[in-house]
Amino acid sequence: MEAKFFQTYKRRFFIGLGVLLALTCLALAYYNRLLGIFGLVTSLTGFYAFYYVDKQEKSARERQLKEELLAAEKDIPVEELPAASDLSLVFIQVDDYDEVFQGLPEDQRPLLVAAVDKLMREWAASVKAYLHKDGRDRYSMLLPTGELESQESNNFPILDEIRKIDYGNRVPVTLSIGAAKGVDPREPAKQGELAQQALELALERGGDQAVVKSTEHTWFYGGHTEVVGKRSQVRVRVTATELARLINLAKNVVIMGHCRMDFDVLGAAVGCAEIVRHYGKKVRIVVDHQGGTVDKLVNRINEHYPGLICEKDDLDIEVSSQTLLLLVDVHRPQMVVAPSLLNRAGYIAVIDHHRRGEDFIDRSNLIYIQPGASSTCELVGELVHYFPEGVRFSPLAATALLTGVIVDTKRFTFSTSARTFRIAAELREAGADPAVIRELFTDSLEVMLYRAKMLQNTELVYGRFAVASCDEPHEGARVAASRAADSMLEISGAAASFALYPIAEGTGISARSAGSVNVHRIMEKMGGGGHFTVAAAQLKDVNIEGARSRLLEILREEQEEDQ
């Protein structure tokens, strides 16, 4: 302390001496010009010395203060230090706003709007949040991170409460919620970006759910209602125009879907190939050969279009910076037939009807995901009408597309809208052959017996989940499991069904729902995905018993959540 005192005293002494010298020289300047010049220079020097020393003294005081703060911080227990971020940002959007008001009497509309606003304000007050209405159907919320985590642990009760609002609206009121947490408070832009990404993900997954994102993880909550088919004609037209632009830019086009190809992949791929050929571009469809009933359609396509379909290991596949890679019925990079092609293609377009998952193909020039559609074949069948050049399907392409629609809708009993029937009628007019489709759906005796063996092991879990399995490997196990899952929904009380079967890498699961259970969400927890009523998963290095145990645990959580 004594050394610091003398340092301060010395600085002040020289400052005073400089000021005194400056004043003396200024006085002498009145009597002598030379002394005046000298005095002016000296005075400026003195004032600069004063400024410099004062600045150094301030810097020293700031350093000393920082050292004292750091020393004090070390004495505080870790548990008492504040978290990285005490506040979380939430973006909220009312789903299908226009559809909710359709058919609603004029005098009821203000009441519905007021009820939604009132519930949102009450929710904000209950979680100690600041709420701001950004538009007719959007809200922003700032709340303590602890309150957000409490909402997560309770699966966002607001999602269920908002659906209870009823003023005669045929479409229930639902919310899409996107939240960001765990972000450094010094980076508000990052927090806003994450919250917006979470909201967009919730919307692309069909709404009626909450998505919470941090810099490293994503969590999903809700999603109990099936998606309302709501894609606008403007969106379809814009997508068709952009796809036409990408086809014109590319030298060639490569089309592929997900692993273990099904009729929806093949039908959509053939339909897209017809569109590409209309523009005079070379096109190939990349598949992984799995056998089964889909091979019947593959053989017909090979007869009419030799060389169109190729295996993923075919060395003749030309993919370069001038190639458009068109992905159908898939948007997850690990699910595509040949992931290596993703980094080689210059352009990427995605057309899919599955609910979007956390992992996604980021480097995409065009993304068209519509969870409200029955199938990807339905989307392709609708897009064709909006291409500027007037593209038309051949009878074989129309047959392949209609087959995909029929399979994914389970003969028009699931995820079927008026638009689905309209597209089916247009495909029939384009030359789709019902006789060919009926022949494609026939199974061998071996597959039927395998399905029967699987159904013999059916168990009704919690009175509403039908679970069946067969641990014997079979070439047609996947088809048999799909058929078995469909059949189990005919059991009285069965709201969802799950058929487990062995595959080369582990265990496969086919899941179906009667409409009240979101099997996509259940399969997503097992590493799979799909649609609200139709989903599947493949568990690598897991046997039937292990997969069954994991499934039963998830079903237990689902049962507890619904109670």
Buried (B, 14 or more C-beta within 10 A) or exposed (E): EEEEEEEEEEBEEBBEEBBEBBEEBBEEBEEEEEBBEBBBEBBEBBBEBBEEBEEEBEEBEEEEEEEEEEEEEEEEEEEEEEEEBEBBBBBBBBBBBEBBBEEBEEEEBEBBBEBBEEBBBEBBEEBEBEBEEEEEBBBBBBBBBEBBEEBBEEBBEBBEBBBEBEBEBEBBBBBBBBBBBBBEEEEEEEBBBBBBBBBBBBBBBBBBBBBBBBEEEBBBBBBBBBBBBBBEEEEBBBBBEBBBBBBEEBEBBBBBBBBBBBBBBBBBBBBBBBBBBBBEBBBBBBBBEBEBBBBBBBEBBEEEBEEBBBEBEEEEBEBEEEBBBBBBBBBBBEBBBBBEBBEBBBBBBBBBBBBBBBEBBEEBBBBBBBBBBBBBBBBBBBBBBBBEEEBBBBBBBBBBBBBBBBBBBBEEEBBBBEBBBEBBEBBBEBBBBEEBBEEBBEBBEEBBBBBEBBBEBBEBBBEBBBBBBBBEEBBBBBBBBBBBBBBBBEBEEBBBBBBBBBBEEBBBBBBBBBBEBBBBBBBBBBBBBBBBBBBBBBBEEBBBEEBBEBBBEBBEEBBEEEE
